Amino acid sequence: MQLDVLSASTVGALAGLAVLEVLALVMVWEGCAIRLTLQAYRHQPTHQERVPGDRVSVLPARRP
């Protein structure tokens, strides 16, 4: 096997592994984001439990 073919195949294999790692990272990141969003939606505090500085998601009012 020639050196240039060996180098090219090695670079290609490493690039493929990098792409798979990034894909796995994005999937885990999205899973965590979905889990945290669902958790925040299920456990919304009442007005008495909120303190100044809390993040409150506000959706725009629907227009008829």
BALOBA-1460 file (C-alpha; in Angstrom, 3 decimals):
// residues 64
<rec num="1" residu="m" x="0.000" y="0.000" z="0.000"/>
<rec num="2" residu="q" x="1.301" y="3.407" z="-0.841"/>
<rec num="3" residu="l" x="1.855" y="6.021" z="1.810"/>
<rec num="4" residu="d" x="-0.537" y="8.575" z="0.282"/>
<rec num="5" residu="v" x="-3.376" y="6.035" z="0.143"/>
<rec num="6" residu="l" x="-2.721" y="5.021" z="3.729"/>
<rec num="7" residu="s" x="-2.660" y="8.655" z="4.858"/>
<rec num="8" residu="a" x="-5.844" y="9.500" z="2.978"/>
<rec num="9" residu="s" x="-7.725" y="6.523" z="4.400"/>
<rec num="10" residu="t" x="-6.540" y="7.371" z="7.917"/>
<rec num="11" residu="v" x="-7.683" y="10.974" z="7.555"/>
<rec num="12" residu="g" x="-11.010" y="9.816" z="6.138"/>
<rec num="13" residu="a" x="-11.578" y="7.393" z="9.003"/>
<rec num="14" residu="l" x="-10.725" y="10.037" z="11.607"/>
<rec num="15" residu="a" x="-13.061" y="12.534" z="9.919"/>
<rec num="16" residu="g" x="-15.848" y="9.956" z="9.959"/>
<rec num="17" residu="l" x="-15.325" y="9.329" z="13.665"/>
<rec num="18" residu="a" x="-15.385" y="13.069" z="14.340"/>
<rec num="19" residu="v" x="-18.701" y="13.390" z="12.517"/>
<rec num="20" residu="l" x="-20.194" y="10.517" z="14.511"/>
<rec num="21" residu="e" x="-18.990" y="12.033" z="17.796"/>
<rec num="22" residu="v" x="-20.543" y="15.391" z="16.952"/>
<rec num="23" residu="l" x="-23.805" y="13.679" z="16.008"/>
<rec num="24" residu="a" x="-23.856" y="11.816" z="19.330"/>
<rec num="25" residu="l" x="-23.121" y="15.044" z="21.215"/>
<rec num="26" residu="v" x="-25.970" y="16.863" z="19.476"/>
<rec num="27" residu="m" x="-28.389" y="14.028" z="20.244"/>
<rec num="28" residu="v" x="-27.463" y="14.036" z="23.944"/>
<rec num="29" residu="w" x="-27.657" y="17.845" z="24.069"/>
<rec num="30" residu="e" x="-31.138" y="17.850" z="22.498"/>
<rec num="31" residu="g" x="-32.298" y="15.083" z="24.840"/>
<rec num="32" residu="c" x="-31.204" y="17.088" z="27.864"/>
<rec num="33" residu="a" x="-32.853" y="20.236" z="26.518"/>
<rec num="34" residu="i" x="-36.133" y="18.408" z="25.939"/>
<rec num="35" residu="r" x="-35.992" y="16.819" z="29.390"/>
<rec num="36" residu="l" x="-35.364" y="20.156" z="31.097"/>
<rec num="37" residu="t" x="-38.124" y="21.835" z="29.099"/>
<rec num="38" residu="l" x="-40.626" y="19.146" z="30.051"/>
<rec num="39" residu="q" x="-39.539" y="19.293" z="33.687"/>
<rec num="40" residu="a" x="-39.967" y="23.070" z="33.796"/>
<rec num="41" residu="y" x="-43.382" y="22.767" z="32.163"/>
<rec num="42" residu="r" x="-44.602" y="20.139" z="34.629"/>
<rec num="43" residu="h" x="-43.372" y="21.979" z="37.721"/>
<rec num="44" residu="q" x="-44.434" y="25.559" z="37.091"/>
<rec num="45" residu="p" x="-44.471" y="27.455" z="40.382"/>
<rec num="46" residu="t" x="-47.495" y="29.437" z="41.476"/>
<rec num="47" residu="h" x="-47.339" y="33.216" z="41.712"/>
<rec num="48" residu="q" x="-46.515" y="32.980" z="45.423"/>
<rec num="49" residu="e" x="-43.524" y="30.683" z="44.781"/>
<rec num="50" residu="r" x="-41.920" y="32.960" z="42.195"/>
<rec num="51" residu="v" x="-39.188" y="35.280" z="43.267"/>
<rec num="52" residu="p" x="-37.783" y="38.262" z="41.364"/>
<rec num="53" residu="g" x="-35.176" y="37.143" z="38.855"/>
<rec num="54" residu="d" x="-36.862" y="33.845" z="37.991"/>
<rec num="55" residu="r" x="-37.049" y="33.030" z="34.332"/>
<rec num="56" residu="v" x="-40.638" y="32.939" z="33.192"/>
<rec num="57" residu="s" x="-41.560" y="31.804" z="29.719"/>
<rec num="58" residu="v" x="-44.144" y="34.093" z="28.236"/>
<rec num="59" residu="l" x="-45.900" y="33.175" z="25.041"/>
<rec num="60" residu="p" x="-47.472" y="35.888" z="22.909"/>
<rec num="61" residu="a" x="-51.233" y="36.157" z="23.140"/>
<rec num="62" residu="r" x="-53.180" y="34.490" z="20.379"/>
<rec num="63" residu="r" x="-54.913" y="36.816" z="18.000"/>
<rec num="64" residu="p" x="-58.415" y="35.945" z="16.802"/>
